[in-house]
Amino acid sequence: MTGPISPRLQKTGLAVAGAVLILAALAELAIHRHGYLGFDEIFAFHGWFGLIAGGVAVVGARALALALGRPEATEADDD
């Protein structure tokens, strides 16, 4: 498959991913977690931690790209 993903397939994929995430969060109500530090016993901690860690990774990658990237003026001179 070389073309872009169809909007219908994107919506279906997001719906399936959302359903899996909701079911995983609800399943956490049925089990008792034994956390090591206390705060890791918070409801859906692992989901929130993953979301925040992913956001930090994106922001950090953007900051690193801005810090190490070449200025746009030098890219225009290469042509």
N, C-alpha and C positions, 0 to 999 in steps of 0.2 A: 504494500500500500504506500503510494508515494504522495498522494494528495492530502489535503487537510481533513480532519475528522469531521463528520457531518454533525450539525447541531443536534439532531435527534439522538445520535449515539453519545454525544457529550452529556445531554440531559439524562439519558438512561444511566450512564456511568456515575454521574453525580448523585442520582437518586439511590442507586445501589450502595454507593459508598456511604451516603448519609444514613441509610437504613442499617448498615452494618455498624456504624459508629453508635447509633442510638441503641441498638440491641446490646452492644458491648457495654455501654454505660448502664443500661438497665440490668444487665447480668451482674454488675458489680453490687447491686442491692441485695442479691441472693447469697453472696459470699462474704465472709468476714476476713478482712485482710489483717495481717499482723505486720505492721510497719516497723521499720528499724528506728526511725527518727521521730515519729509522731505525726508530722505534717504529711507524710506519705500515706496516711490512713484517710485523708480527705477524699470525699466522693469524687470520682473521675480524675484523681490527681494525675495519673499517668497520661490521660488524654490532654489535660491542660498543660502538663509539663512538655509534652511533645509539640503542642501547638506553639507554646512560647519559645521553646528551643529552636524550632524551625524558623520562626520570625526573627529571632536573634541571628541565626545563621544567614538569612537573606540580607538583613541590614548590615551585618558585618562584611559579607561578601561585596555588597555595594560600596561600603566605605573603603574597603581594600582596593577595589577596582578604581575608585576615584583617586585614591592616594598614589597608586602605582601606574595608572594609565597615562598614556601620552596625551598631551593637549590636542584639541581638535585642529588647531592651526597647523601643526606639524603634519597631520594626516592629509590635509588639503594640499600641502606643498609636495607630497610624494607623487601625486598624479601627474 
